[in-house]
Amino acid sequence: MPASLFLQGHATHPDWRMALGLALAPVEGRLGSEGYVVRPTLGWIYFTDHLAPHAEAMLAELNRRFPGTHWVGAVGVGVMGSGVEYFDEPAVAVLLSDLPARSFRLFSGVAPLPPRPRWHAAQVHADPRAPDLEDLVQELAARTDAGYVFGGLAAARTRVCHVADGVWEGGLSGVAFADSVEIVSRVTQGCDPLGPTRTVTEAQGQLVVRLDDRPALDCLLTDLGVDATEPRDALPRVQHTLAALSAPATASSGRGGARAGPRPRLGGRPPQASGRALGEDTRVRHLIGIDPRGGGIAVADEPVVGTSLTFCRRDPQAARRDLVRLCAEIREALEPQELWNAPPAASAGTGTLPTEVGGGGRIIRGAVYVSCAGRGGAHFGAPHAELQLVRHALGDVPLVGFFAGGEIAHRHVYGYTGVLTVFTAPTA
């Protein structure tokens, strides 16, 4: 009997009953097989916006089939399983576990997470229309011992909703985990820096007036390599440029750092900030305007003086490199150092027992991946390419997730990123 059970299923069908039934078929088959005598306690459900009108009916069916199981999840413009993604079609993905009931607690607007007892970390799904969303995420992170939350914003062209033992619209919901639940979580960026990291030296709300004590617009045009005397000619390139923001305390952190201890959790190592890569703590935001007269630029955030800012652009190759880096760091956190270059073991197929990573260290029992709605296979060059990169690096572990309207990690809301969180256990 494995230390903990994680089983996944996913399917597409225009009828929600058929989609859910097909997704649950391999899960129920495994639960009914010899050796699985425990009942699942916590499940995840992600569904595309085609099925959002039937969210309550799907949750009721899950409760009927798995009495006593708690459910969390959200709607997305796409959903995913191990090595596969579903975009622009009616689809659902489920993951079940048998984590001890005392090791987690669900929360929502009608059942908020209390300040005591404190939990170690939390997964959160949120409505992007919620007011003061960034403040809500930071407040939730402050209620955890690790100061860490992960998850994403529900995304839909129809009905925006999220799940936590009920279907909710507005606010946020999710599940908090005790210290006994072993988690490793990483953020992957999908942008390539265009110039040096600069410091905000004057700002007014969303308007960055000066960078490095120079007009911010001059710095932007310099990094884009365009003529500063003709700022309007730069508009086509400016429209494809983003601003990567990070707090000064972490922007200067090195790539290295102490490895996680014998029970690696969460971030593990300080975020990288050297070379051409953006750090894990970096928040990528749109440029929403320029002020040729005053020399300022407006960003979809409110950076304060001292914030580090790097102009960047979305880049498929950078996204691939950083996703490979993310998976390598997860493997490194789970394995003994001398086994870091060992290839991941492959399992027998979707829905099978989770794979051992490298050997001699810890194993991944299950995983949840939240990726930006603007990523997915189309951004990585082919359908399913993003998920296949993850499966190639980590093995065919039970994995579900969704393509979100914003990603949540640490204590911030991100964009253009992926947040991969794995649940681990000792090999013995």
C-alpha positions as CSV (number, residue, x, y, z in Angstrom):
1,M,0.0,0.0,0.0
2,P,1.6,3.4,-1.0
3,A,2.1,6.0,1.7
4,S,-0.6,8.1,0.1
5,L,-2.8,7.6,-2.9
6,F,-3.1,10.0,-5.8
7,L,-5.2,9.0,-8.8
8,Q,-6.1,11.1,-11.9
9,G,-8.6,11.1,-14.7
10,H,-9.5,13.5,-17.5
11,A,-11.8,13.4,-20.5
12,T,-13.7,15.5,-23.0
13,H,-17.4,15.2,-24.1
14,P,-20.1,17.8,-24.8
15,D,-22.4,16.2,-22.2
16,W,-21.1,16.9,-18.7
17,R,-22.3,13.6,-17.4
18,M,-20.3,11.7,-20.0
19,A,-17.3,13.9,-19.5
20,L,-17.2,13.4,-15.8
21,G,-18.0,9.7,-16.1
22,L,-15.2,9.1,-18.6
23,A,-12.8,11.1,-16.4
24,L,-13.7,9.1,-13.3
25,A,-13.6,5.7,-15.0
26,P,-9.9,5.0,-14.5
27,V,-10.0,6.4,-11.0
28,E,-12.9,4.2,-9.9
29,G,-11.2,1.3,-11.7
30,R,-8.1,1.7,-9.7
31,L,-10.0,2.2,-6.4
32,G,-11.8,-1.0,-7.1
33,S,-8.7,-3.0,-7.8
34,E,-6.9,-5.1,-5.3
35,G,-4.7,-3.2,-2.8
36,Y,-6.8,0.0,-2.7
37,V,-9.0,-0.3,0.4
38,V,-8.8,3.3,1.6
39,R,-11.4,6.0,0.8
40,P,-10.3,9.3,-0.9
41,T,-10.4,12.3,1.4
42,L,-9.5,15.2,-0.8
43,G,-10.2,15.7,-4.5
44,W,-9.4,18.3,-7.2
45,I,-11.8,19.1,-10.1
46,Y,-11.0,21.4,-13.0
47,F,-13.4,22.0,-15.9
48,T,-13.4,24.2,-18.9
49,D,-15.8,27.1,-19.3
50,H,-18.0,25.0,-21.6
51,L,-19.1,23.0,-18.5
52,A,-19.2,25.9,-16.0
53,P,-23.0,26.1,-16.1
54,H,-23.1,22.5,-14.7
55,A,-20.6,23.1,-11.9
56,E,-23.1,22.4,-9.1
57,A,-24.4,19.3,-10.9
58,M,-20.9,17.9,-11.3
59,L,-20.1,18.6,-7.6
60,A,-23.3,16.8,-6.6
61,E,-22.3,13.8,-8.7
62,L,-18.9,13.7,-7.2
63,N,-20.4,13.8,-3.7
64,R,-22.7,10.9,-4.6
65,R,-19.8,8.8,-5.9
66,F,-17.3,9.7,-3.2
67,P,-19.2,10.4,0.0
68,G,-17.0,12.1,2.6
69,T,-14.5,13.4,0.1
70,H,-13.8,17.2,0.1
71,W,-13.5,18.9,-3.3
72,V,-11.6,22.0,-4.5
73,G,-11.0,23.3,-8.0
74,A,-11.9,26.0,-10.5
75,V,-13.0,26.7,-14.1
76,G,-10.4,27.5,-16.7
77,V,-10.3,28.2,-20.4
78,G,-8.4,25.0,-20.5
79,V,-7.7,22.0,-18.3
80,M,-4.9,19.5,-18.2
81,G,-3.8,16.0,-17.1
82,S,-0.4,14.3,-17.3
83,G,1.0,15.1,-20.7
84,V,-2.3,16.4,-22.2
85,E,-4.2,19.7,-22.4
86,Y,-7.8,20.5,-23.4
87,F,-8.4,23.9,-24.9
88,D,-11.7,25.3,-26.3
89,E,-13.6,22.1,-25.7
90,P,-15.8,20.7,-22.9
91,A,-13.4,18.8,-20.6
92,V,-12.9,17.9,-17.0
93,A,-9.9,16.7,-15.0
94,V,-10.0,15.1,-11.5
95,L,-7.4,14.1,-9.0
96,L,-8.1,12.1,-5.8
97,S,-5.9,11.6,-2.7
98,D,-6.2,10.0,0.7
99,L,-4.3,12.6,2.7
100,P,-5.2,12.3,6.4
101,A,-8.3,14.3,7.1
102,R,-6.6,16.2,9.9
103,S,-3.8,17.4,7.5
104,F,-6.0,19.8,5.5
105,R,-8.9,22.2,5.8
106,L,-11.0,23.8,3.2
107,F,-12.0,27.5,3.3
108,S,-14.3,29.8,1.4
109,G,-16.2,33.0,1.8
110,V,-18.7,31.3,4.1
111,A,-16.1,29.3,5.9
112,P,-12.9,31.5,6.1
113,L,-9.6,30.1,7.3
114,P,-9.3,31.0,11.0
115,P,-6.1,32.6,12.3
116,R,-5.6,29.7,14.7
117,P,-4.5,27.0,14.4
118,R,-2.0,28.1,11.8
119,W,-1.6,25.9,8.7
120,H,1.7,25.4,6.9
121,A,0.7,26.5,3.3
122,A,-2.5,26.8,1.2
123,Q,-3.8,26.4,-2.3
124,V,-6.1,29.1,-3.4
125,H,-8.5,29.6,-6.3
126,A,-9.9,33.1,-6.8
127,D,-12.3,35.2,-8.9
128,P,-10.2,37.7,-10.9
129,R,-13.0,40.3,-10.3
130,A,-12.6,40.2,-6.6
131,P,-11.7,43.7,-5.2
132,D,-8.3,44.0,-3.5
133,L,-7.3,40.6,-4.7
134,E,-3.6,41.1,-4.1
135,D,-4.3,42.1,-0.5
136,L,-6.5,39.1,0.0
137,V,-3.8,36.7,-1.3
138,Q,-1.2,38.4,1.0
139,E,-3.5,38.2,4.0
140,L,-4.1,34.5,3.4
141,A,-0.3,33.9,3.0
142,A,0.3,35.7,6.3
143,R,-2.0,33.1,8.0
144,T,0.3,30.3,7.0
145,D,3.5,29.3,8.8
146,A,5.4,29.2,5.5
147,G,3.9,32.5,4.2
148,Y,3.2,30.6,1.0
149,V,0.1,30.2,-1.1
150,F,-0.2,28.7,-4.6
151,G,-3.0,28.4,-7.2
152,G,-4.6,30.6,-9.8
153,L,-7.5,32.8,-10.9
154,A,-10.5,31.2,-12.4
155,A,-10.8,32.0,-16.2
156,A,-13.9,31.7,-18.3
157,R,-15.8,33.2,-21.2
158,T,-19.0,32.1,-19.6
159,R,-19.3,31.7,-15.9
160,V,-16.4,32.4,-13.5
161,C,-16.5,30.1,-10.5
162,H,-14.4,28.1,-8.1
163,V,-15.0,25.1,-5.9
164,A,-14.5,24.4,-2.2
165,D,-17.2,21.9,-1.0
166,G,-19.5,24.2,-2.9
167,V,-19.5,26.3,-6.0
168,W,-18.5,30.0,-5.4
169,E,-18.5,33.2,-7.4
170,G,-16.4,36.1,-6.2
171,G,-13.7,36.1,-3.5
172,L,-11.5,33.2,-3.1
173,S,-11.5,29.6,-1.7
174,G,-9.2,26.7,-1.4
175,V,-7.5,24.3,1.0
176,A,-4.9,24.8,3.7
177,F,-2.3,22.1,4.5
178,A,-0.6,21.1,7.7
179,D,3.2,20.7,8.0
180,S,2.8,16.9,7.6
181,V,1.8,17.4,3.9
182,E,5.1,17.5,2.1
183,I,5.0,20.0,-0.8
184,V,7.5,21.3,-3.3
185,S,6.4,24.3,-5.3
186,R,8.1,26.3,-8.0
187,V,7.3,29.2,-10.4
188,T,8.3,29.3,-14.1
189,Q,8.5,32.5,-16.1
190,G,7.8,32.8,-19.8
191,C,9.5,36.0,-20.7
192,D,12.9,37.1,-21.9
193,P,14.6,40.3,-20.5
194,L,15.3,43.0,-23.0
195,G,17.7,45.1,-21.0
196,P,19.3,45.5,-17.5
197,T,17.4,45.4,-14.3
198,R,16.6,49.0,-13.3
199,T,15.3,50.7,-10.1
200,V,12.2,52.8,-9.8
201,T,13.4,56.1,-8.4
202,E,10.1,58.1,-8.8
203,A,6.6,56.8,-9.2
204,Q,3.0,58.1,-8.9
205,G,0.5,55.3,-8.6
206,Q,0.7,53.3,-11.9
207,L,3.0,55.9,-13.5
208,V,6.7,55.2,-13.4
209,V,8.3,58.6,-13.8
210,R,12.0,57.8,-13.4
211,L,14.2,54.7,-13.6
212,D,17.8,54.9,-12.3
213,D,17.2,58.7,-12.0
214,R,16.5,58.9,-15.7
215,P,13.2,59.4,-17.4
216,A,11.5,56.0,-17.5
217,L,10.5,56.4,-21.2
218,D,14.1,57.1,-22.2
219,C,15.2,53.8,-20.4
220,L,12.4,51.9,-22.2
221,L,13.4,53.3,-25.7
222,T,17.1,52.5,-24.9
223,D,16.3,48.9,-24.0
224,L,14.2,48.6,-27.1
225,G,17.0,50.0,-29.3
226,V,14.8,52.7,-30.8
227,D,15.4,56.4,-31.5
228,A,14.5,58.4,-28.4
229,T,13.6,61.5,-30.5
230,E,10.7,59.5,-32.2
231,P,8.9,57.8,-29.3
232,R,5.7,57.4,-31.4
233,D,7.6,55.3,-33.9
234,A,8.3,52.8,-31.1
235,L,4.6,52.2,-30.3
236,P,4.4,48.9,-32.2
237,R,7.3,47.5,-30.2
238,V,6.1,49.0,-27.0
239,Q,2.8,47.2,-27.4
240,H,4.6,43.9,-27.2
241,T,6.8,44.9,-24.2
242,L,6.1,44.0,-20.6
243,A,7.5,45.2,-17.3
244,A,8.9,42.6,-14.8
245,L,8.7,44.0,-11.3
246,S,10.3,42.6,-8.1
247,A,11.0,43.9,-4.6
248,P,14.5,45.2,-4.1
249,A,15.2,42.8,-1.2
250,T,14.9,39.8,-3.5
251,A,16.0,41.3,-6.8
252,S,19.6,41.2,-5.7
253,S,19.5,37.6,-4.4
254,G,21.8,35.2,-6.1
255,R,20.9,32.1,-8.0
256,G,22.4,29.8,-5.4
257,G,21.5,29.2,-1.8
258,A,21.2,26.4,0.7
259,R,19.5,23.3,-0.4
260,A,16.3,22.3,1.3
261,G,16.6,20.0,4.3
262,P,15.7,16.4,4.5
263,R,12.1,17.2,4.0
264,P,12.1,19.8,1.2
265,R,9.2,22.2,1.0
266,L,7.9,25.0,-1.1
267,G,10.5,27.4,-2.5
268,G,13.6,25.6,-1.3
269,R,16.1,28.0,-2.9
270,P,16.2,31.7,-3.4
271,P,14.8,32.8,-6.8
272,Q,17.3,33.3,-9.5
273,A,18.0,36.9,-10.6
274,S,21.3,36.7,-12.5
275,G,22.0,36.3,-16.2
276,R,19.1,36.6,-18.6
277,A,16.5,34.9,-16.5
278,L,13.7,36.4,-14.4
279,G,13.5,35.5,-10.8
280,E,10.6,33.5,-9.3
281,D,9.4,36.5,-7.3
282,T,9.1,38.6,-10.5
283,R,5.6,39.9,-11.4
284,V,5.2,40.5,-15.1
285,R,2.8,43.3,-15.9
286,H,1.5,45.0,-19.1
287,L,2.6,48.5,-20.1
288,I,-0.7,50.4,-20.4
289,G,0.6,53.8,-21.7
290,I,3.5,56.2,-22.2
291,D,3.8,59.9,-21.4
292,P,6.0,61.4,-24.2
293,R,5.7,64.9,-22.6
294,G,6.6,63.9,-19.1
295,G,8.9,61.0,-20.0
296,G,7.0,58.4,-17.9
297,I,5.5,55.0,-18.5
298,A,2.3,53.5,-17.0
299,V,2.2,49.8,-15.9
300,A,-0.7,47.6,-14.8
301,D,0.5,47.7,-11.2
302,E,1.5,50.3,-8.6
303,P,5.3,50.0,-8.2
304,V,6.8,51.9,-5.3
305,V,10.2,53.6,-5.2
306,G,12.9,51.0,-4.9
307,T,11.1,48.4,-7.0
308,S,13.3,46.7,-9.5
309,L,12.0,46.8,-13.1
310,T,13.1,44.9,-16.2
311,F,11.6,45.4,-19.6
312,C,10.9,42.0,-21.2
313,R,8.8,40.2,-23.8
314,R,7.0,36.9,-24.0
315,D,9.3,34.3,-25.7
316,P,8.5,30.6,-26.4
317,Q,12.2,29.6,-26.1
318,A,12.6,31.3,-22.8
319,A,9.4,29.7,-21.6
320,R,10.7,26.2,-22.6
321,R,14.1,26.8,-20.9
322,D,12.6,28.0,-17.7
323,L,10.1,25.2,-17.5
324,V,12.9,22.7,-17.9
325,R,14.8,24.6,-15.2
326,L,11.7,24.4,-12.9
327,C,11.4,20.6,-13.3
328,A,15.2,20.2,-12.7
329,E,15.0,22.2,-9.5
330,I,12.1,20.0,-8.3
331,R,14.1,16.9,-9.0
332,E,17.1,18.4,-7.3
333,A,15.0,19.2,-4.2
334,L,13.8,15.6,-4.0
335,E,16.9,13.7,-4.8
336,P,20.3,13.3,-3.2
337,Q,22.8,15.6,-4.9
338,E,24.8,12.8,-6.4
339,L,21.6,11.5,-8.2
340,W,20.6,14.9,-9.7
341,N,21.5,13.8,-13.3
342,A,19.7,10.5,-13.1
343,P,16.8,10.2,-15.6
344,P,13.3,10.1,-14.1
345,A,11.7,6.7,-13.9
346,A,8.6,6.2,-16.2
347,S,5.4,4.7,-14.9
348,A,3.1,2.4,-16.7
349,G,0.7,5.1,-17.9
350,T,-1.9,7.7,-16.9
351,G,-3.5,7.0,-13.6
352,T,-0.9,4.5,-12.4
353,L,1.2,4.6,-9.3
354,P,3.3,7.8,-9.0
355,T,6.9,7.5,-10.1
356,E,10.1,7.6,-8.1
357,V,12.2,10.6,-9.0
358,G,15.8,9.5,-9.6
359,G,15.8,7.0,-6.8
360,G,17.2,7.1,-3.3
361,G,15.4,10.3,-2.3
362,R,11.7,11.1,-2.3
363,I,8.9,10.4,-4.7
364,I,6.2,12.5,-6.2
365,R,2.7,11.2,-5.3
366,G,0.7,13.8,-7.2
367,A,0.9,17.2,-8.7
368,V,-1.2,20.3,-9.5
369,Y,-0.1,22.7,-12.3
370,V,-1.5,26.1,-13.0
371,S,-0.4,27.8,-16.2
372,C,-1.3,31.1,-17.8
373,A,-4.1,31.0,-20.3
374,G,-1.7,32.5,-22.8
375,R,0.7,29.6,-22.6
376,G,-0.2,26.0,-23.4
377,G,0.9,24.0,-26.4
378,A,0.3,26.9,-28.9
379,H,2.9,29.0,-27.0
380,F,5.3,26.0,-26.8
381,G,5.1,25.1,-30.4
382,A,2.7,22.2,-30.6
383,P,-0.4,20.9,-28.8
384,H,0.3,19.4,-25.4
385,A,4.0,20.5,-25.6
386,E,4.0,22.2,-22.2
387,L,2.5,19.3,-20.4
388,Q,4.8,16.8,-22.2
389,L,7.8,18.7,-21.1
390,V,6.7,18.3,-17.5
391,R,6.0,14.6,-18.0
392,H,9.3,14.0,-19.7
393,A,11.1,15.7,-16.8
394,L,9.2,14.2,-13.8
395,G,7.7,11.0,-15.2
396,D,4.0,10.2,-15.7
397,V,2.9,11.3,-12.2
398,P,-0.8,11.9,-11.5
399,L,-1.2,15.6,-12.4
400,V,-4.1,17.9,-13.0
401,G,-4.5,21.6,-13.4
402,F,-6.0,24.4,-15.4
403,F,-5.1,27.4,-17.6
404,A,-5.8,30.5,-15.5
405,G,-6.4,34.2,-15.8
406,G,-3.5,34.8,-13.4
407,E,-1.3,32.5,-11.3
408,I,-0.7,32.7,-7.6
409,A,2.5,31.8,-5.8
410,H,4.4,33.0,-2.7
411,R,2.1,35.8,-1.8
412,H,1.5,37.5,-5.2
413,V,-0.6,37.2,-8.3
414,Y,1.5,36.6,-11.4
415,G,0.9,36.6,-15.2
416,Y,2.5,34.6,-18.0
417,T,3.8,32.1,-15.5
418,G,3.3,28.4,-14.5
419,V,3.1,27.3,-10.9
420,L,3.9,23.6,-10.4
421,T,3.3,22.0,-7.0
422,V,4.1,18.4,-6.2
423,F,3.1,16.3,-3.2
424,T,5.9,14.1,-2.0
425,A,6.7,11.2,0.3
426,P,9.7,9.2,1.3
427,T,10.7,6.3,-0.9
428,A,10.6,3.9,1.9
